[in-house]
């Protein structure tokens, strides 16, 4: 995130203020000391001028997806819709994200079990 912020010519205080955080609070996000919430993830593309995939963990997307926002139009649609969503809409996106995290964790555990048992 720091590279994107610097490319945008913004300070930590600038980005923090845009997210409703203190400079220190944003610094913790940028340093990875706090998890990036769905709310912040959906605001960063607008603030820093990068696709949402840029801010996802490397395990979640390929480098091509990270650099090209058009590879996942659904993500771009969510990012663009976020500021217009009411509380119910935002809660729906949060719930969807939680389900996706749970599914990914279940897939990871299943893959580990298969690897341990020698299955393919």
ChimeraX attribute file (.defattr): number of C-alpha atoms within 10 A of each C-alpha:
attribute: neighborCount
match mode: 1-to-1
recipient: residues
	/A:1	16
	/A:2	15
	/A:3	10
	/A:4	17
	/A:5	19
	/A:6	12
	/A:7	12
	/A:8	14
	/A:9	10
	/A:10	15
	/A:11	13
	/A:12	19
	/A:13	16
	/A:14	17
	/A:15	20
	/A:16	18
	/A:17	14
	/A:18	16
	/A:19	16
	/A:20	12
	/A:21	16
	/A:22	16
	/A:23	15
	/A:24	12
	/A:25	17
	/A:26	23
	/A:27	19
	/A:28	14
	/A:29	18
	/A:30	17
	/A:31	11
	/A:32	11
	/A:33	11
	/A:34	12
	/A:35	11
	/A:36	16
	/A:37	11
	/A:38	14
	/A:39	15
	/A:40	15
	/A:41	16
	/A:42	22
	/A:43	17
	/A:44	22
	/A:45	20
	/A:46	14
	/A:47	16
	/A:48	20
	/A:49	13
	/A:50	20
	/A:51	23
	/A:52	24
	/A:53	25
	/A:54	23
	/A:55	18
	/A:56	15
	/A:57	10
	/A:58	11
	/A:59	7
	/A:60	11
	/A:61	14
	/A:62	13
	/A:63	12
	/A:64	11
	/A:65	17
	/A:66	21
	/A:67	15
	/A:68	14
	/A:69	18
	/A:70	13
	/A:71	14
	/A:72	14
	/A:73	10
	/A:74	11
	/A:75	16
	/A:76	18
	/A:77	10
	/A:78	14
	/A:79	20
	/A:80	15
	/A:81	13
	/A:82	17
	/A:83	12
	/A:84	10
	/A:85	14
	/A:86	9
	/A:87	9
	/A:88	9
	/A:89	13
	/A:90	17
	/A:91	12
	/A:92	12
	/A:93	17
	/A:94	15
	/A:95	12
	/A:96	12
	/A:97	14
	/A:98	13
	/A:99	12
	/A:100	12
	/A:101	12
	/A:102	12
	/A:103	12
	/A:104	13
	/A:105	12
	/A:106	12
	/A:107	12
	/A:108	12
	/A:109	12
	/A:110	12
	/A:111	14
	/A:112	13
	/A:113	12
	/A:114	12
	/A:115	11
	/A:116	9
	/A:117	9
	/A:118	8
	/A:119	9
	/A:120	6
